[in-house]
Amino acid sequence: MSPDDLANLIRSRRSSLLIDAQREVPRAVVEDLLELLTWAPNHKRTWPWRLAVLTGDVRRALGESIADVMAAQGDDAPKVEKTRTKYLRSPVVIAAGAAPGESPQRTAENRYAVAAGLQNLLLAAHARGLAALWGSPMRGANAAINDVCGFEPDTEVLALVYLGWPTGTVETPERPAPSINWL
């Protein structure tokens, strides 16, 4: 891959929920994407990624569990009801969390490693012709997500990634030039 090919891949990747919810993604493809996630920089080699692949009825269970937390927190009722089925919008949902470190600094570094790994996953999915969207976990629902995914209770969930085959394309938004301080 040339530098231009890499730049084009990065610039063409879009977050998209234009996903065929019925068309399955082969298990081997998902496993390859998750393996690429683990090639992210990882200070002190703590291997902090906690990963779960949700398919079938488990996606509904995730939505129900998160919606129950939202309802208990007093969130808006229509938003709660929408959450009950929102994870059915793609055939695969990947939950990604970060294990805690033995210090606040190491916990932060673990979080950064998982975030970098998620970018690997998103770029690799795009390169394979898949659509993906990195969704943030709902406020207050970390424990519920950990429970559904079988993660350790102190795992910090960073993403719920919708993954599937695209049904359309998303426009490329204009981006401002970066603000750079040359010192």
MODELLER restraints for C-alpha pairs under 7 A, 6 or more apart:
rsr = mdl.restraints
at = mdl.atoms
rsr.add(forms.Gaussian(group=physical.xy_distance, feature=features.Distance(at['CA:10:A'], at['CA:123:A']), mean=6.84, stdev=0.5))
rsr.add(forms.Gaussian(group=physical.xy_distance, feature=features.Distance(at['CA:13:A'], at['CA:123:A']), mean=6.66, stdev=0.5))
rsr.add(forms.Gaussian(group=physical.xy_distance, feature=features.Distance(at['CA:13:A'], at['CA:126:A']), mean=6.05, stdev=0.5))
rsr.add(forms.Gaussian(group=physical.xy_distance, feature=features.Distance(at['CA:14:A'], at['CA:170:A']), mean=6.55, stdev=0.5))
rsr.add(forms.Gaussian(group=physical.xy_distance, feature=features.Distance(at['CA:15:A'], at['CA:132:A']), mean=5.74, stdev=0.5))
rsr.add(forms.Gaussian(group=physical.xy_distance, feature=features.Distance(at['CA:15:A'], at['CA:133:A']), mean=4.67, stdev=0.5))
rsr.add(forms.Gaussian(group=physical.xy_distance, feature=features.Distance(at['CA:16:A'], at['CA:131:A']), mean=5.78, stdev=0.5))
rsr.add(forms.Gaussian(group=physical.xy_distance, feature=features.Distance(at['CA:16:A'], at['CA:132:A']), mean=5.58, stdev=0.5))
rsr.add(forms.Gaussian(group=physical.xy_distance, feature=features.Distance(at['CA:16:A'], at['CA:133:A']), mean=5.34, stdev=0.5))
rsr.add(forms.Gaussian(group=physical.xy_distance, feature=features.Distance(at['CA:16:A'], at['CA:170:A']), mean=6.54, stdev=0.5))
rsr.add(forms.Gaussian(group=physical.xy_distance, feature=features.Distance(at['CA:17:A'], at['CA:132:A']), mean=6.86, stdev=0.5))
rsr.add(forms.Gaussian(group=physical.xy_distance, feature=features.Distance(at['CA:17:A'], at['CA:133:A']), mean=6.33, stdev=0.5))
rsr.add(forms.Gaussian(group=physical.xy_distance, feature=features.Distance(at['CA:18:A'], at['CA:166:A']), mean=5.56, stdev=0.5))
rsr.add(forms.Gaussian(group=physical.xy_distance, feature=features.Distance(at['CA:18:A'], at['CA:167:A']), mean=5.29, stdev=0.5))
rsr.add(forms.Gaussian(group=physical.xy_distance, feature=features.Distance(at['CA:18:A'], at['CA:168:A']), mean=5.75, stdev=0.5))
rsr.add(forms.Gaussian(group=physical.xy_distance, feature=features.Distance(at['CA:19:A'], at['CA:90:A']), mean=5.93, stdev=0.5))
rsr.add(forms.Gaussian(group=physical.xy_distance, feature=features.Distance(at['CA:19:A'], at['CA:131:A']), mean=6.41, stdev=0.5))
rsr.add(forms.Gaussian(group=physical.xy_distance, feature=features.Distance(at['CA:19:A'], at['CA:164:A']), mean=5.54, stdev=0.5))
rsr.add(forms.Gaussian(group=physical.xy_distance, feature=features.Distance(at['CA:19:A'], at['CA:165:A']), mean=5.49, stdev=0.5))
rsr.add(forms.Gaussian(group=physical.xy_distance, feature=features.Distance(at['CA:19:A'], at['CA:166:A']), mean=4.53, stdev=0.5))
rsr.add(forms.Gaussian(group=physical.xy_distance, feature=features.Distance(at['CA:19:A'], at['CA:167:A']), mean=5.36, stdev=0.5))
rsr.add(forms.Gaussian(group=physical.xy_distance, feature=features.Distance(at['CA:20:A'], at['CA:90:A']), mean=6.48, stdev=0.5))
rsr.add(forms.Gaussian(group=physical.xy_distance, feature=features.Distance(at['CA:20:A'], at['CA:164:A']), mean=6.38, stdev=0.5))
rsr.add(forms.Gaussian(group=physical.xy_distance, feature=features.Distance(at['CA:20:A'], at['CA:165:A']), mean=5.63, stdev=0.5))
rsr.add(forms.Gaussian(group=physical.xy_distance, feature=features.Distance(at['CA:20:A'], at['CA:166:A']), mean=6.09, stdev=0.5))
rsr.add(forms.Gaussian(group=physical.xy_distance, feature=features.Distance(at['CA:20:A'], at['CA:167:A']), mean=5.82, stdev=0.5))
rsr.add(forms.Gaussian(group=physical.xy_distance, feature=features.Distance(at['CA:21:A'], at['CA:88:A']), mean=6.87, stdev=0.5))
rsr.add(forms.Gaussian(group=physical.xy_distance, feature=features.Distance(at['CA:21:A'], at['CA:89:A']), mean=5.31, stdev=0.5))
rsr.add(forms.Gaussian(group=physical.xy_distance, feature=features.Distance(at['CA:21:A'], at['CA:90:A']), mean=4.24, stdev=0.5))
rsr.add(forms.Gaussian(group=physical.xy_distance, feature=features.Distance(at['CA:21:A'], at['CA:91:A']), mean=4.95, stdev=0.5))
rsr.add(forms.Gaussian(group=physical.xy_distance, feature=features.Distance(at['CA:22:A'], at['CA:91:A']), mean=6.21, stdev=0.5))
rsr.add(forms.Gaussian(group=physical.xy_distance, feature=features.Distance(at['CA:23:A'], at['CA:91:A']), mean=6.69, stdev=0.5))
rsr.add(forms.Gaussian(group=physical.xy_distance, feature=features.Distance(at['CA:23:A'], at['CA:165:A']), mean=6.87, stdev=0.5))
rsr.add(forms.Gaussian(group=physical.xy_distance, feature=features.Distance(at['CA:24:A'], at['CA:91:A']), mean=5.79, stdev=0.5))
rsr.add(forms.Gaussian(group=physical.xy_distance, feature=features.Distance(at['CA:25:A'], at['CA:164:A']), mean=6.20, stdev=0.5))
rsr.add(forms.Gaussian(group=physical.xy_distance, feature=features.Distance(at['CA:33:A'], at['CA:121:A']), mean=5.43, stdev=0.5))
rsr.add(forms.Gaussian(group=physical.xy_distance, feature=features.Distance(at['CA:33:A'], at['CA:124:A']), mean=6.36, stdev=0.5))
rsr.add(forms.Gaussian(group=physical.xy_distance, feature=features.Distance(at['CA:33:A'], at['CA:125:A']), mean=6.73, stdev=0.5))
rsr.add(forms.Gaussian(group=physical.xy_distance, feature=features.Distance(at['CA:34:A'], at['CA:121:A']), mean=6.56, stdev=0.5))
rsr.add(forms.Gaussian(group=physical.xy_distance, feature=features.Distance(at['CA:36:A'], at['CA:120:A']), mean=6.32, stdev=0.5))
rsr.add(forms.Gaussian(group=physical.xy_distance, feature=features.Distance(at['CA:36:A'], at['CA:121:A']), mean=6.34, stdev=0.5))
rsr.add(forms.Gaussian(group=physical.xy_distance, feature=features.Distance(at['CA:37:A'], at['CA:117:A']), mean=4.16, stdev=0.5))
rsr.add(forms.Gaussian(group=physical.xy_distance, feature=features.Distance(at['CA:37:A'], at['CA:118:A']), mean=5.95, stdev=0.5))
rsr.add(forms.Gaussian(group=physical.xy_distance, feature=features.Distance(at['CA:37:A'], at['CA:120:A']), mean=5.31, stdev=0.5))
rsr.add(forms.Gaussian(group=physical.xy_distance, feature=features.Distance(at['CA:37:A'], at['CA:121:A']), mean=5.20, stdev=0.5))
rsr.add(forms.Gaussian(group=physical.xy_distance, feature=features.Distance(at['CA:38:A'], at['CA:117:A']), mean=5.97, stdev=0.5))
rsr.add(forms.Gaussian(group=physical.xy_distance, feature=features.Distance(at['CA:39:A'], at['CA:117:A']), mean=6.77, stdev=0.5))
rsr.add(forms.Gaussian(group=physical.xy_distance, feature=features.Distance(at['CA:40:A'], at['CA:113:A']), mean=6.11, stdev=0.5))
rsr.add(forms.Gaussian(group=physical.xy_distance, feature=features.Distance(at['CA:40:A'], at['CA:116:A']), mean=5.61, stdev=0.5))
rsr.add(forms.Gaussian(group=physical.xy_distance, feature=features.Distance(at['CA:40:A'], at['CA:117:A']), mean=4.74, stdev=0.5))
rsr.add(forms.Gaussian(group=physical.xy_distance, feature=features.Distance(at['CA:41:A'], at['CA:113:A']), mean=5.81, stdev=0.5))
rsr.add(forms.Gaussian(group=physical.xy_distance, feature=features.Distance(at['CA:42:A'], at['CA:113:A']), mean=5.18, stdev=0.5))
rsr.add(forms.Gaussian(group=physical.xy_distance, feature=features.Distance(at['CA:43:A'], at['CA:109:A']), mean=6.57, stdev=0.5))
rsr.add(forms.Gaussian(group=physical.xy_distance, feature=features.Distance(at['CA:48:A'], at['CA:98:A']), mean=5.25, stdev=0.5))
rsr.add(forms.Gaussian(group=physical.xy_distance, feature=features.Distance(at['CA:48:A'], at['CA:99:A']), mean=4.87, stdev=0.5))
rsr.add(forms.Gaussian(group=physical.xy_distance, feature=features.Distance(at['CA:48:A'], at['CA:110:A']), mean=5.56, stdev=0.5))
rsr.add(forms.Gaussian(group=physical.xy_distance, feature=features.Distance(at['CA:48:A'], at['CA:114:A']), mean=7.00, stdev=0.5))
rsr.add(forms.Gaussian(group=physical.xy_distance, feature=features.Distance(at['CA:49:A'], at['CA:96:A']), mean=6.72, stdev=0.5))
rsr.add(forms.Gaussian(group=physical.xy_distance, feature=features.Distance(at['CA:49:A'], at['CA:97:A']), mean=5.86, stdev=0.5))
rsr.add(forms.Gaussian(group=physical.xy_distance, feature=features.Distance(at['CA:49:A'], at['CA:98:A']), mean=5.12, stdev=0.5))
rsr.add(forms.Gaussian(group=physical.xy_distance, feature=features.Distance(at['CA:49:A'], at['CA:99:A']), mean=6.56, stdev=0.5))
rsr.add(forms.Gaussian(group=physical.xy_distance, feature=features.Distance(at['CA:49:A'], at['CA:114:A']), mean=5.70, stdev=0.5))
rsr.add(forms.Gaussian(group=physical.xy_distance, feature=features.Distance(at['CA:50:A'], at['CA:96:A']), mean=5.66, stdev=0.5))
rsr.add(forms.Gaussian(group=physical.xy_distance, feature=features.Distance(at['CA:50:A'], at['CA:97:A']), mean=4.84, stdev=0.5))
rsr.add(forms.Gaussian(group=physical.xy_distance, feature=features.Distance(at['CA:50:A'], at['CA:98:A']), mean=5.89, stdev=0.5))
rsr.add(forms.Gaussian(group=physical.xy_distance, feature=features.Distance(at['CA:50:A'], at['CA:99:A']), mean=6.80, stdev=0.5))
rsr.add(forms.Gaussian(group=physical.xy_distance, feature=features.Distance(at['CA:50:A'], at['CA:151:A']), mean=6.85, stdev=0.5))
rsr.add(forms.Gaussian(group=physical.xy_distance, feature=features.Distance(at['CA:51:A'], at['CA:94:A']), mean=6.99, stdev=0.5))
rsr.add(forms.Gaussian(group=physical.xy_distance, feature=features.Distance(at['CA:51:A'], at['CA:95:A']), mean=5.66, stdev=0.5))
rsr.add(forms.Gaussian(group=physical.xy_distance, feature=features.Distance(at['CA:51:A'], at['CA:96:A']), mean=4.79, stdev=0.5))
rsr.add(forms.Gaussian(group=physical.xy_distance, feature=features.Distance(at['CA:51:A'], at['CA:97:A']), mean=6.46, stdev=0.5))
rsr.add(forms.Gaussian(group=physical.xy_distance, feature=features.Distance(at['CA:52:A'], at['CA:94:A']), mean=5.74, stdev=0.5))
rsr.add(forms.Gaussian(group=physical.xy_distance, feature=features.Distance(at['CA:52:A'], at['CA:95:A']), mean=5.11, stdev=0.5))
rsr.add(forms.Gaussian(group=physical.xy_distance, feature=features.Distance(at['CA:52:A'], at['CA:96:A']), mean=6.75, stdev=0.5))
rsr.add(forms.Gaussian(group=physical.xy_distance, feature=features.Distance(at['CA:52:A'], at['CA:149:A']), mean=5.77, stdev=0.5))
rsr.add(forms.Gaussian(group=physical.xy_distance, feature=features.Distance(at['CA:53:A'], at['CA:92:A']), mean=6.77, stdev=0.5))
rsr.add(forms.Gaussian(group=physical.xy_distance, feature=features.Distance(at['CA:53:A'], at['CA:93:A']), mean=5.98, stdev=0.5))
rsr.add(forms.Gaussian(group=physical.xy_distance, feature=features.Distance(at['CA:53:A'], at['CA:94:A']), mean=4.71, stdev=0.5))
rsr.add(forms.Gaussian(group=physical.xy_distance, feature=features.Distance(at['CA:53:A'], at['CA:95:A']), mean=6.47, stdev=0.5))
rsr.add(forms.Gaussian(group=physical.xy_distance, feature=features.Distance(at['CA:54:A'], at['CA:92:A']), mean=5.80, stdev=0.5))
rsr.add(forms.Gaussian(group=physical.xy_distance, feature=features.Distance(at['CA:54:A'], at['CA:93:A']), mean=5.06, stdev=0.5))
rsr.add(forms.Gaussian(group=physical.xy_distance, feature=features.Distance(at['CA:54:A'], at['CA:94:A']), mean=6.13, stdev=0.5))
rsr.add(forms.Gaussian(group=physical.xy_distance, feature=features.Distance(at['CA:55:A'], at['CA:91:A']), mean=6.07, stdev=0.5))
rsr.add(forms.Gaussian(group=physical.xy_distance, feature=features.Distance(at['CA:55:A'], at['CA:92:A']), mean=5.15, stdev=0.5))
rsr.add(forms.Gaussian(group=physical.xy_distance, feature=features.Distance(at['CA:55:A'], at['CA:93:A']), mean=6.64, stdev=0.5))
rsr.add(forms.Gaussian(group=physical.xy_distance, feature=features.Distance(at['CA:59:A'], at['CA:87:A']), mean=5.42, stdev=0.5))
rsr.add(forms.Gaussian(group=physical.xy_distance, feature=features.Distance(at['CA:59:A'], at['CA:88:A']), mean=6.04, stdev=0.5))
rsr.add(forms.Gaussian(group=physical.xy_distance, feature=features.Distance(at['CA:60:A'], at['CA:84:A']), mean=6.67, stdev=0.5))
rsr.add(forms.Gaussian(group=physical.xy_distance, feature=features.Distance(at['CA:60:A'], at['CA:85:A']), mean=6.02, stdev=0.5))
rsr.add(forms.Gaussian(group=physical.xy_distance, feature=features.Distance(at['CA:60:A'], at['CA:87:A']), mean=6.53, stdev=0.5))
rsr.add(forms.Gaussian(group=physical.xy_distance, feature=features.Distance(at['CA:60:A'], at['CA:88:A']), mean=6.53, stdev=0.5))
rsr.add(forms.Gaussian(group=physical.xy_distance, feature=features.Distance(at['CA:62:A'], at['CA:145:A']), mean=6.77, stdev=0.5))
rsr.add(forms.Gaussian(group=physical.xy_distance, feature=features.Distance(at['CA:62:A'], at['CA:148:A']), mean=6.26, stdev=0.5))
rsr.add(forms.Gaussian(group=physical.xy_distance, feature=features.Distance(at['CA:63:A'], at['CA:83:A']), mean=5.50, stdev=0.5))
rsr.add(forms.Gaussian(group=physical.xy_distance, feature=features.Distance(at['CA:63:A'], at['CA:84:A']), mean=4.25, stdev=0.5))
rsr.add(forms.Gaussian(group=physical.xy_distance, feature=features.Distance(at['CA:63:A'], at['CA:85:A']), mean=5.82, stdev=0.5))
rsr.add(forms.Gaussian(group=physical.xy_distance, feature=features.Distance(at['CA:63:A'], at['CA:86:A']), mean=6.62, stdev=0.5))
rsr.add(forms.Gaussian(group=physical.xy_distance, feature=features.Distance(at['CA:63:A'], at['CA:87:A']), mean=6.12, stdev=0.5))
rsr.add(forms.Gaussian(group=physical.xy_distance, feature=features.Distance(at['CA:64:A'], at['CA:84:A']), mean=4.71, stdev=0.5))
rsr.add(forms.Gaussian(group=physical.xy_distance, feature=features.Distance(at['CA:65:A'], at['CA:144:A']), mean=6.08, stdev=0.5))
rsr.add(forms.Gaussian(group=physical.xy_distance, feature=features.Distance(at['CA:66:A'], at['CA:141:A']), mean=5.72, stdev=0.5))
rsr.add(forms.Gaussian(group=physical.xy_distance, feature=features.Distance(at['CA:66:A'], at['CA:144:A']), mean=6.37, stdev=0.5))
rsr.add(forms.Gaussian(group=physical.xy_distance, feature=features.Distance(at['CA:67:A'], at['CA:80:A']), mean=5.05, stdev=0.5))
rsr.add(forms.Gaussian(group=physical.xy_distance, feature=features.Distance(at['CA:67:A'], at['CA:81:A']), mean=6.92, stdev=0.5))
rsr.add(forms.Gaussian(group=physical.xy_distance, feature=features.Distance(at['CA:67:A'], at['CA:83:A']), mean=5.62, stdev=0.5))
rsr.add(forms.Gaussian(group=physical.xy_distance, feature=features.Distance(at['CA:67:A'], at['CA:84:A']), mean=5.65, stdev=0.5))
rsr.add(forms.Gaussian(group=physical.xy_distance, feature=features.Distance(at['CA:69:A'], at['CA:141:A']), mean=6.07, stdev=0.5))
rsr.add(forms.Gaussian(group=physical.xy_distance, feature=features.Distance(at['CA:70:A'], at['CA:80:A']), mean=6.14, stdev=0.5))
rsr.add(forms.Gaussian(group=physical.xy_distance, feature=features.Distance(at['CA:71:A'], at['CA:80:A']), mean=6.27, stdev=0.5))
rsr.add(forms.Gaussian(group=physical.xy_distance, feature=features.Distance(at['CA:87:A'], at['CA:93:A']), mean=6.94, stdev=0.5))
rsr.add(forms.Gaussian(group=physical.xy_distance, feature=features.Distance(at['CA:90:A'], at['CA:162:A']), mean=5.76, stdev=0.5))
rsr.add(forms.Gaussian(group=physical.xy_distance, feature=features.Distance(at['CA:90:A'], at['CA:163:A']), mean=5.90, stdev=0.5))
rsr.add(forms.Gaussian(group=physical.xy_distance, feature=features.Distance(at['CA:90:A'], at['CA:164:A']), mean=5.71, stdev=0.5))
rsr.add(forms.Gaussian(group=physical.xy_distance, feature=features.Distance(at['CA:91:A'], at['CA:163:A']), mean=6.80, stdev=0.5))
rsr.add(forms.Gaussian(group=physical.xy_distance, feature=features.Distance(at['CA:91:A'], at['CA:164:A']), mean=6.00, stdev=0.5))
rsr.add(forms.Gaussian(group=physical.xy_distance, feature=features.Distance(at['CA:92:A'], at['CA:162:A']), mean=6.15, stdev=0.5))
rsr.add(forms.Gaussian(group=physical.xy_distance, feature=features.Distance(at['CA:92:A'], at['CA:163:A']), mean=5.21, stdev=0.5))
rsr.add(forms.Gaussian(group=physical.xy_distance, feature=features.Distance(at['CA:92:A'], at['CA:164:A']), mean=6.45, stdev=0.5))
rsr.add(forms.Gaussian(group=physical.xy_distance, feature=features.Distance(at['CA:93:A'], at['CA:160:A']), mean=6.25, stdev=0.5))
rsr.add(forms.Gaussian(group=physical.xy_distance, feature=features.Distance(at['CA:93:A'], at['CA:161:A']), mean=5.37, stdev=0.5))
rsr.add(forms.Gaussian(group=physical.xy_distance, feature=features.Distance(at['CA:93:A'], at['CA:162:A']), mean=4.73, stdev=0.5))
rsr.add(forms.Gaussian(group=physical.xy_distance, feature=features.Distance(at['CA:93:A'], at['CA:163:A']), mean=6.03, stdev=0.5))
rsr.add(forms.Gaussian(group=physical.xy_distance, feature=features.Distance(at['CA:94:A'], at['CA:160:A']), mean=5.54, stdev=0.5))
rsr.add(forms.Gaussian(group=physical.xy_distance, feature=features.Distance(at['CA:94:A'], at['CA:161:A']), mean=4.93, stdev=0.5))
rsr.add(forms.Gaussian(group=physical.xy_distance, feature=features.Distance(at['CA:94:A'], at['CA:162:A']), mean=6.66, stdev=0.5))
rsr.add(forms.Gaussian(group=physical.xy_distance, feature=features.Distance(at['CA:95:A'], at['CA:159:A']), mean=5.77, stdev=0.5))
rsr.add(forms.Gaussian(group=physical.xy_distance, feature=features.Distance(at['CA:95:A'], at['CA:160:A']), mean=4.59, stdev=0.5))
rsr.add(forms.Gaussian(group=physical.xy_distance, feature=features.Distance(at['CA:95:A'], at['CA:161:A']), mean=6.41, stdev=0.5))
rsr.add(forms.Gaussian(group=physical.xy_distance, feature=features.Distance(at['CA:96:A'], at['CA:157:A']), mean=5.90, stdev=0.5))
rsr.add(forms.Gaussian(group=physical.xy_distance, feature=features.Distance(at['CA:96:A'], at['CA:158:A']), mean=5.84, stdev=0.5))
rsr.add(forms.Gaussian(group=physical.xy_distance, feature=features.Distance(at['CA:96:A'], at['CA:159:A']), mean=5.24, stdev=0.5))
rsr.add(forms.Gaussian(group=physical.xy_distance, feature=features.Distance(at['CA:96:A'], at['CA:160:A']), mean=6.54, stdev=0.5))
rsr.add(forms.Gaussian(group=physical.xy_distance, feature=features.Distance(at['CA:97:A'], at['CA:155:A']), mean=5.89, stdev=0.5))
rsr.add(forms.Gaussian(group=physical.xy_distance, feature=features.Distance(at['CA:97:A'], at['CA:156:A']), mean=5.18, stdev=0.5))
rsr.add(forms.Gaussian(group=physical.xy_distance, feature=features.Distance(at['CA:97:A'], at['CA:157:A']), mean=3.93, stdev=0.5))
rsr.add(forms.Gaussian(group=physical.xy_distance, feature=features.Distance(at['CA:97:A'], at['CA:158:A']), mean=5.22, stdev=0.5))
rsr.add(forms.Gaussian(group=physical.xy_distance, feature=features.Distance(at['CA:97:A'], at['CA:159:A']), mean=6.93, stdev=0.5))
rsr.add(forms.Gaussian(group=physical.xy_distance, feature=features.Distance(at['CA:98:A'], at['CA:110:A']), mean=5.99, stdev=0.5))
rsr.add(forms.Gaussian(group=physical.xy_distance, feature=features.Distance(at['CA:98:A'], at['CA:111:A']), mean=5.44, stdev=0.5))
rsr.add(forms.Gaussian(group=physical.xy_distance, feature=features.Distance(at['CA:98:A'], at['CA:114:A']), mean=6.16, stdev=0.5))
rsr.add(forms.Gaussian(group=physical.xy_distance, feature=features.Distance(at['CA:98:A'], at['CA:155:A']), mean=5.55, stdev=0.5))
rsr.add(forms.Gaussian(group=physical.xy_distance, feature=features.Distance(at['CA:98:A'], at['CA:156:A']), mean=5.18, stdev=0.5))
rsr.add(forms.Gaussian(group=physical.xy_distance, feature=features.Distance(at['CA:98:A'], at['CA:157:A']), mean=6.39, stdev=0.5))
rsr.add(forms.Gaussian(group=physical.xy_distance, feature=features.Distance(at['CA:99:A'], at['CA:110:A']), mean=6.75, stdev=0.5))
rsr.add(forms.Gaussian(group=physical.xy_distance, feature=features.Distance(at['CA:99:A'], at['CA:154:A']), mean=7.00, stdev=0.5))
rsr.add(forms.Gaussian(group=physical.xy_distance, feature=features.Distance(at['CA:99:A'], at['CA:155:A']), mean=4.85, stdev=0.5))
rsr.add(forms.Gaussian(group=physical.xy_distance, feature=features.Distance(at['CA:99:A'], at['CA:156:A']), mean=6.57, stdev=0.5))
rsr.add(forms.Gaussian(group=physical.xy_distance, feature=features.Distance(at['CA:100:A'], at['CA:107:A']), mean=4.77, stdev=0.5))
rsr.add(forms.Gaussian(group=physical.xy_distance, feature=features.Distance(at['CA:100:A'], at['CA:110:A']), mean=6.99, stdev=0.5))
rsr.add(forms.Gaussian(group=physical.xy_distance, feature=features.Distance(at['CA:100:A'], at['CA:154:A']), mean=6.69, stdev=0.5))
rsr.add(forms.Gaussian(group=physical.xy_distance, feature=features.Distance(at['CA:100:A'], at['CA:155:A']), mean=6.37, stdev=0.5))
rsr.add(forms.Gaussian(group=physical.xy_distance, feature=features.Distance(at['CA:101:A'], at['CA:107:A']), mean=4.18, stdev=0.5))
rsr.add(forms.Gaussian(group=physical.xy_distance, feature=features.Distance(at['CA:101:A'], at['CA:110:A']), mean=6.91, stdev=0.5))
rsr.add(forms.Gaussian(group=physical.xy_distance, feature=features.Distance(at['CA:122:A'], at['CA:132:A']), mean=6.51, stdev=0.5))
rsr.add(forms.Gaussian(group=physical.xy_distance, feature=features.Distance(at['CA:125:A'], at['CA:131:A']), mean=6.90, stdev=0.5))
rsr.add(forms.Gaussian(group=physical.xy_distance, feature=features.Distance(at['CA:130:A'], at['CA:163:A']), mean=6.99, stdev=0.5))
rsr.add(forms.Gaussian(group=physical.xy_distance, feature=features.Distance(at['CA:130:A'], at['CA:164:A']), mean=5.65, stdev=0.5))
rsr.add(forms.Gaussian(group=physical.xy_distance, feature=features.Distance(at['CA:130:A'], at['CA:165:A']), mean=4.87, stdev=0.5))
rsr.add(forms.Gaussian(group=physical.xy_distance, feature=features.Distance(at['CA:130:A'], at['CA:166:A']), mean=6.08, stdev=0.5))
rsr.add(forms.Gaussian(group=physical.xy_distance, feature=features.Distance(at['CA:131:A'], at['CA:163:A']), mean=5.89, stdev=0.5))
rsr.add(forms.Gaussian(group=physical.xy_distance, feature=features.Distance(at['CA:131:A'], at['CA:164:A']), mean=5.49, stdev=0.5))
rsr.add(forms.Gaussian(group=physical.xy_distance, feature=features.Distance(at['CA:131:A'], at['CA:165:A']), mean=5.64, stdev=0.5))
rsr.add(forms.Gaussian(group=physical.xy_distance, feature=features.Distance(at['CA:131:A'], at['CA:166:A']), mean=5.10, stdev=0.5))
rsr.add(forms.Gaussian(group=physical.xy_distance, feature=features.Distance(at['CA:132:A'], at['CA:161:A']), mean=6.57, stdev=0.5))
rsr.add(forms.Gaussian(group=physical.xy_distance, feature=features.Distance(at['CA:132:A'], at['CA:162:A']), mean=5.35, stdev=0.5))
rsr.add(forms.Gaussian(group=physical.xy_distance, feature=features.Distance(at['CA:132:A'], at['CA:163:A']), mean=4.59, stdev=0.5))
rsr.add(forms.Gaussian(group=physical.xy_distance, feature=features.Distance(at['CA:132:A'], at['CA:164:A']), mean=6.63, stdev=0.5))
rsr.add(forms.Gaussian(group=physical.xy_distance, feature=features.Distance(at['CA:133:A'], at['CA:161:A']), mean=5.45, stdev=0.5))
rsr.add(forms.Gaussian(group=physical.xy_distance, feature=features.Distance(at['CA:133:A'], at['CA:162:A']), mean=5.17, stdev=0.5))
rsr.add(forms.Gaussian(group=physical.xy_distance, feature=features.Distance(at['CA:133:A'], at['CA:163:A']), mean=6.89, stdev=0.5))
rsr.add(forms.Gaussian(group=physical.xy_distance, feature=features.Distance(at['CA:134:A'], at['CA:159:A']), mean=6.03, stdev=0.5))
rsr.add(forms.Gaussian(group=physical.xy_distance, feature=features.Distance(at['CA:134:A'], at['CA:160:A']), mean=6.07, stdev=0.5))
rsr.add(forms.Gaussian(group=physical.xy_distance, feature=features.Distance(at['CA:134:A'], at['CA:161:A']), mean=4.48, stdev=0.5))
rsr.add(forms.Gaussian(group=physical.xy_distance, feature=features.Distance(at['CA:134:A'], at['CA:162:A']), mean=6.63, stdev=0.5))
rsr.add(forms.Gaussian(group=physical.xy_distance, feature=features.Distance(at['CA:135:A'], at['CA:159:A']), mean=5.58, stdev=0.5))
rsr.add(forms.Gaussian(group=physical.xy_distance, feature=features.Distance(at['CA:135:A'], at['CA:160:A']), mean=4.99, stdev=0.5))
rsr.add(forms.Gaussian(group=physical.xy_distance, feature=features.Distance(at['CA:135:A'], at['CA:161:A']), mean=5.66, stdev=0.5))
rsr.add(forms.Gaussian(group=physical.xy_distance, feature=features.Distance(at['CA:136:A'], at['CA:158:A']), mean=6.40, stdev=0.5))
rsr.add(forms.Gaussian(group=physical.xy_distance, feature=features.Distance(at['CA:136:A'], at['CA:159:A']), mean=5.03, stdev=0.5))
rsr.add(forms.Gaussian(group=physical.xy_distance, feature=features.Distance(at['CA:136:A'], at['CA:160:A']), mean=6.17, stdev=0.5))
rsr.add(forms.Gaussian(group=physical.xy_distance, feature=features.Distance(at['CA:137:A'], at['CA:157:A']), mean=6.80, stdev=0.5))
rsr.add(forms.Gaussian(group=physical.xy_distance, feature=features.Distance(at['CA:137:A'], at['CA:158:A']), mean=6.67, stdev=0.5))
rsr.add(forms.Gaussian(group=physical.xy_distance, feature=features.Distance(at['CA:137:A'], at['CA:159:A']), mean=6.03, stdev=0.5))
rsr.add(forms.Gaussian(group=physical.xy_distance, feature=features.Distance(at['CA:137:A'], at['CA:160:A']), mean=6.40, stdev=0.5))
rsr.add(forms.Gaussian(group=physical.xy_distance, feature=features.Distance(at['CA:142:A'], at['CA:156:A']), mean=6.77, stdev=0.5))
rsr.add(forms.Gaussian(group=physical.xy_distance, feature=features.Distance(at['CA:142:A'], at['CA:157:A']), mean=6.09, stdev=0.5))
rsr.add(forms.Gaussian(group=physical.xy_distance, feature=features.Distance(at['CA:143:A'], at['CA:153:A']), mean=6.46, stdev=0.5))
rsr.add(forms.Gaussian(group=physical.xy_distance, feature=features.Distance(at['CA:146:A'], at['CA:152:A']), mean=6.67, stdev=0.5))
rsr.add(forms.Gaussian(group=physical.xy_distance, feature=features.Distance(at['CA:146:A'], at['CA:153:A']), mean=6.21, stdev=0.5))
rsr.add(forms.Gaussian(group=physical.xy_distance, feature=features.Distance(at['CA:146:A'], at['CA:155:A']), mean=6.99, stdev=0.5))
